[in-house]
Amino acid sequence: QVHLVESGGRSVQAGGSLRLSCVASGFALDDILDYDAIKWFRQAPGKEREGVSCIESIDEITVYAEPVKGRFTISKDDAKNTVYLQMGSLRPEDTGVYYCAVALAEAHPRGCDEIQTYDYWGPGTSVTVSS
């Protein structure tokens, strides 16, 4: 059974940094036959959920949403089966609940930009950035 669990969210001052973790189980991050990509999303209060960053299983290609480019870095540790989101130069508008989600592998590998839906989601971790 696939499970994702996020952690690392907390309150922080603007300009600060945080590292979020997404521990995966039920599939292996080092097996390109298991999944196509893992993506971080966030949802701010009163707003729709938005994609933040994605990492593909093949070649570990990464994709970032425009608002976080140059400030956030997605990475993975296969030994720990964990995906990270390193967030820097945090702004109040980065406040929200952050979720990780996985798109399991299909017959033809998909890149981050091709994936329409994600199969499993974590419960989320809350980030609050104060000015």
RARA-V163590 format. One line per field, one symbol per residue. ss: DSSP state (H for helix, E for strand, L for the rest). phi: phi as a letter, one per 40 degrees, with the letter a starting at -180 (. if undefined). psi: psi as a letter, one per 30 degrees, with the letter a starting at -180 (. if undefined). Layout:
ss=???
phi=???
psi=???
//
This chain:
ss=LLEEEEELLLEEELLLLEEEEEEEELLLLLLLLLEEEEEEEEELLLLLLEEEEEEELLLLLEEELHHHLLLEEEEEEHHHLEEEEEELLLLHHHLEEEEEEEEELLLLLLLHHHLLLLLEELLLEEEEEEL
phi=.cbbbcahcacacdgcbabcbbcbagabccbcccacabbcbabcdgbccbcbabbcccgfcbbbcdcbdgbbbcaabcccfbbbbcbbfcbdcccicbbbabbccbdbdbcdccccbbcbbccgbcbbbbc
psi=kkkkkllfkakllkfalljkkjkklflkfgjffelelkkklljlkgllklkelkklekghkkkkleffkfekkklljeefhkkljkklhkleffkakkkllkjlklekkkleffkelkekllflkkkkjk.
//
